[in-house]
Amino acid sequence: MPDANFYRACVPRRWQNHRLPCFFTCGGRSQVLSVFAMLRTKHLEDPAASYLTPDKLYAIIDLDLHVERMPDGYPWSTTEDVHAALYSDGAIAAAPDERHRIWVTALIHKEAFFVLPGVEAAWAHGLPPFFRGAPLSLRVVHSAVSERLKEDVELTERLEVVVERLRRFSGGQRLVCSSGQALGSSWRAVAEHADEQEYAEILNALLAVAKVKPLWSEVVPEPKLGMPSPDAAFFRDQLALNVAAHIARLEPHEHPLASFFDFLAPRR
């Protein structure tokens, strides 16, 4: 349910007077794809007995390093093809093809959206988050994400996918991708001297191939001397919902998730 709750909370605030989408968690990516295909198949077997409106059925799946095949007959063959068709430099394409029914997130897993520039505003309420014994700094988290690449076995095994994906990012073209260690080291070297725009570009490239999720478990509430500490997992769930509420207030062009909902808006 955490994923479904997150996406539900991301629904744009301007939709408040309209019917809202419902989200159902169907398991991992392959399960989501199989459920999507089966729902459409069952509907076509007996449309008169179906409650489904196929034009209002969508699926959202995480971008990952593993490339997943799309259901038979879908206009794009793999998750990587979908990602390439939907996004330009990590941002939604100006006019996505209306045949898109299965959306891949722009970045790897929802946790990547928690550490984008500007989300500190989502953490302004309640206890401040700490990361590795200090108040959470986004740039420290970003550096830790890049550092972890040297031990990312999955990235090493799927380096061809990583190289091809980074080519679709302006920031990715400045990075060395001969290995996980080289990628992380080159990212930190470029980040050290990057201006704000350049940093945003290389960050999008990083978060399209590197996972924040393993480090997110190290985010904890501020320790208070002599005070009981809140449950860390619950604290992180609340942070995620705060981030989603922040996304919900953004204009469509400012965030890939908000843009996904804007794409659905005419079809609600």
C-alpha positions, 0 to 999 in steps of 0.5 A, spaced: 500 500 500 505 505 501 506 506 493 498 506 492 498 511 498 504 515 495 501 516 488 494 517 490 497 523 495 500 526 488 494 527 485 494 535 483 490 539 488 486 542 482 483 536 481 479 537 487 472 538 484 473 532 479 472 524 480 479 522 482 483 516 480 483 510 484 490 506 485 490 498 486 497 495 488 498 489 484 505 487 486 511 487 482 512 490 475 511 483 472 505 482 476 502 489 474 503 488 467 500 481 467 494 484 471 493 490 466 493 485 460 488 480 463 483 486 465 483 488 458 482 481 455 477 479 460 473 485 458 473 484 451 471 477 452 464 479 454 464 487 454 456 487 456 458 484 462 464 488 464 464 494 469 471 496 466 472 502 461 478 500 457 480 508 456 480 509 463 485 504 465 492 505 466 498 502 469 504 505 473 510 501 474 517 503 476 523 504 472 529 499 474 535 497 471 532 490 469 528 491 462 521 488 462 517 486 456 510 489 455 504 485 454 503 482 447 500 488 442 502 494 446 505 499 441 512 499 445 516 493 446 519 494 453 519 498 459 526 502 456 522 503 450 516 506 454 521 510 458 525 513 451 518 515 448 515 518 454 521 523 457 526 527 454 532 529 459 528 526 465 522 531 464 515 529 460 515 530 453 511 536 451 505 531 447 505 524 449 502 519 445 495 518 447 497 510 446 500 510 452 497 506 457 502 503 461 507 509 464 514 508 467 516 513 472 522 517 470 526 515 475 528 509 479 523 507 484 518 513 488 524 514 493 528 518 487 522 523 488 524 524 495 531 527 494 529 532 488 531 539 489 526 543 493 523 537 497 525 540 503 519 544 503 515 538 504 519 536 511 518 543 514 513 540 519 514 535 524 521 532 526 527 534 522 529 528 518 536 525 520 541 521 515 547 518 518 547 522 524 546 529 522 540 533 519 539 531 512 542 534 507 540 533 500 547 533 497 550 528 502 544 523 500 546 524 493 553 523 494 552 517 498 547 514 492 553 515 487 558 512 492 554 506 493 554 505 485 561 502 486 558 496 489 551 495 485 552 488 482 545 489 478 548 496 475 555 492 473 550 486 470 546 491 466 551 496 464 549 496 457 542 498 459 545 504 463 550 507 458 544 507 453 539 510 458 544 515 460 545 518 453 538 520 453 540 525 459 544 531 457 547 530 464 549 523 463 553 525 457 558 528 461 559 522 466 564 516 465 560 509 465 565 504 464 563 501 471 559 503 477 565 505 480 567 510 474 560 512 474 560 514 481 566 518 481 565 522 475 558 524 478 562 527 484 567 530 480 562 534 475 557 535 481 563 539 485 564 544 480 557 544 477 552 550 477 545 549 479 542 548 473 548 543 471 547 540 478 540 538 476 541 535 470 547 530 472 542 529 478 536 527 474 541 522 470 544 519 476 537 518 479 535 514 472 540 509 474 542 509 481 537 507 487 535 511 493 531 506 496 537 502 499 539 509 503 532 511 504 532 506 510 537 510 513 533 516 514 530 517 521 527 522 525 531 527 529 534 524 536 532 527 542 535 526 548 531 523 554 525 523 549 522 516 546 524 516 538 518 515 533 518 509 529 523 510 524 518 506 518 512 510 520 516 517 520 519 515 513 512 513 511 509 520 513 515 524 510 513 520 503 506 523 504 509 530 505 513 529 499 507 527 495 502 533 498 508 537 495 508 534 488 500 535 488 501 543 489 506 543 483 504 545 476 504 540 470 511 542 467 515 542 474 515 534 476 514 528 472 509 525 476 504 531 476 505 531 469 503 524 469 496 526 472 495 532 467 496 527 462 490 523 465 486 530 466 482 530 459 480 523 460 477 523 467 
